[in-house]
């Protein structure tokens, strides 16, 4: 089990990234638009840098929904390989069995 502080910190990052998503995208469009004057783009870049760092989507870590583990997490299932194996062995995932050959 991961530290609760790490899990909570990541949850805060997720909330912030959702909150500032539209604002961040609008400012990025202005910054990347080469047709606009340099001053306007520079002001947009400054506004973008004033936003909280943790509001960036890049700062969010994929963590296991069960254990909070940051590594070995399947994106589609949002659980780690260890949690997936444990659930499989308990028979809680239909159609999935431990392989043997």
Sine and cosine of phi, psi and omega as CSV:
sin_phi,cos_phi,sin_psi,cos_psi,sin_omega,cos_omega
0.00,0.00,0.75,-0.66,0.00,-1.00
-0.96,0.27,0.32,-0.95,0.04,-1.00
-0.89,0.46,0.67,-0.74,-0.01,-1.00
-0.89,0.46,-0.55,0.84,0.00,-1.00
-0.89,0.45,-0.61,0.79,0.02,-1.00
-0.92,0.38,-0.65,0.76,0.01,-1.00
-0.91,0.41,-0.71,0.71,0.01,-1.00
-0.90,0.43,-0.64,0.77,0.02,-1.00
-0.88,0.47,-0.67,0.74,0.02,-1.00
-0.92,0.39,-0.62,0.79,0.04,-1.00
-0.90,0.44,-0.62,0.79,0.08,-1.00
-0.89,0.45,-0.65,0.76,0.03,-1.00
-0.89,0.46,-0.64,0.77,0.02,-1.00
-0.89,0.46,-0.71,0.70,0.02,-1.00
-0.88,0.47,-0.71,0.70,-0.01,-1.00
-0.90,0.43,-0.65,0.76,-0.02,-1.00
-0.91,0.41,-0.58,0.82,0.06,-1.00
-0.94,0.34,-0.62,0.79,-0.04,-1.00
-0.91,0.42,-0.68,0.73,-0.09,-1.00
-0.99,-0.15,0.16,0.99,-0.08,-1.00
-0.85,0.53,-0.79,0.62,-0.05,-1.00
-0.90,0.43,-0.72,0.70,-0.01,-1.00
-0.87,0.49,-0.70,0.71,0.00,-1.00
-0.89,0.45,-0.67,0.74,0.00,-1.00
-0.91,0.41,-0.65,0.76,0.03,-1.00
-0.89,0.46,-0.71,0.70,0.01,-1.00
-0.91,0.42,-0.61,0.79,0.02,-1.00
-0.91,0.42,-0.62,0.78,0.04,-1.00
-0.88,0.47,-0.67,0.75,0.01,-1.00
-0.90,0.44,-0.69,0.72,-0.03,-1.00
-0.90,0.43,-0.62,0.79,-0.07,-1.00
-0.99,0.11,-0.21,0.98,-0.04,-1.00
-0.98,0.21,0.96,-0.30,-0.06,-1.00
-0.96,0.29,-0.25,0.97,-0.03,-1.00
-0.98,0.21,-0.38,0.92,-0.02,-1.00
-0.97,0.22,0.43,-0.90,0.03,-1.00
-0.90,0.43,0.43,-0.90,-0.07,-1.00
-0.88,0.47,-0.61,0.79,-0.01,-1.00
-0.88,0.47,-0.71,0.71,-0.02,-1.00
-0.90,0.43,-0.67,0.74,0.03,-1.00
-0.91,0.42,-0.62,0.79,0.01,-1.00
-0.91,0.41,-0.66,0.75,0.04,-1.00
-0.89,0.45,-0.64,0.77,0.03,-1.00
-0.91,0.42,-0.62,0.79,0.03,-1.00
-0.91,0.42,-0.62,0.79,0.03,-1.00
-0.92,0.39,-0.65,0.76,0.04,-1.00
-0.90,0.44,-0.62,0.78,0.02,-1.00
-0.90,0.44,-0.64,0.77,-0.01,-1.00
-0.96,0.27,-0.31,0.95,0.05,-1.00
-0.98,0.21,-0.35,0.94,0.01,-1.00
-0.91,0.42,0.44,-0.90,0.01,-1.00
-0.87,0.50,0.62,-0.78,-0.01,-1.00
-0.86,0.50,-0.66,0.75,-0.06,-1.00
-0.96,0.27,-0.01,1.00,0.04,-1.00
-0.99,0.11,-0.09,1.00,0.05,-1.00
-0.98,0.21,0.66,-0.75,-0.04,-1.00
-0.92,0.38,-0.42,0.91,-0.02,-1.00
-0.92,0.39,-0.44,0.90,-0.05,-1.00
-0.98,0.22,-0.25,0.97,-0.02,-1.00
-0.97,0.23,0.73,-0.68,-0.01,-1.00
-0.98,-0.21,0.70,-0.71,0.09,-1.00
-0.95,0.31,0.91,-0.41,0.00,-1.00
-0.86,-0.51,0.47,-0.88,0.05,-1.00
-0.91,0.41,0.72,-0.69,-0.01,-1.00
-0.95,0.32,-0.36,0.93,-0.04,-1.00
-1.00,-0.04,-0.80,0.60,-0.11,-0.99
-0.97,-0.23,-0.33,0.95,-0.04,-1.00
1.00,0.08,0.10,1.00,-0.03,-1.00
-0.90,0.44,0.74,-0.67,-0.05,-1.00
-1.00,0.07,-0.31,0.95,-0.06,-1.00
-0.93,-0.36,0.46,-0.89,0.06,-1.00
0.93,0.36,0.63,0.77,-0.04,-1.00
-0.97,-0.23,0.78,-0.62,0.07,-1.00
-0.98,0.18,0.84,-0.55,-0.06,-1.00
-0.88,0.48,-0.68,0.73,-0.08,-1.00
-0.91,0.40,-0.65,0.76,-0.05,-1.00
-1.00,-0.02,-0.37,0.93,-0.05,-1.00
0.87,0.49,0.50,0.86,0.12,-0.99
-0.73,-0.68,0.39,-0.92,-0.05,-1.00
-0.98,0.21,0.24,-0.97,-0.01,-1.00
-0.90,0.44,-0.56,0.83,-0.02,-1.00
-0.95,0.33,-0.69,0.72,0.03,-1.00
-0.91,0.42,-0.61,0.79,0.03,-1.00
-0.89,0.46,-0.69,0.73,0.00,-1.00
-0.90,0.44,-0.67,0.74,-0.01,-1.00
-0.89,0.45,-0.71,0.71,0.02,-1.00
-0.91,0.42,-0.58,0.81,0.02,-1.00
-0.91,0.42,-0.72,0.70,-0.01,-1.00
-0.91,0.42,-0.49,0.87,0.05,-1.00
-0.98,0.18,-0.17,0.99,0.02,-1.00
0.98,0.18,0.41,0.91,-0.05,-1.00
-1.00,-0.01,-0.15,0.99,0.04,-1.00
-0.93,-0.36,0.93,-0.38,-0.07,-1.00
-0.91,0.40,0.68,-0.73,0.08,-1.00
1.00,0.10,-0.09,1.00,-0.03,-1.00
-0.95,-0.31,0.81,-0.58,0.01,-1.00
-0.76,-0.65,0.37,-0.93,0.04,-1.00
-0.93,0.37,0.73,-0.68,-0.05,-1.00
-0.98,0.21,0.52,-0.85,0.09,-1.00
-0.50,-0.87,0.64,-0.77,0.01,-1.00
-0.55,-0.84,0.00,0.00,0.00,0.00
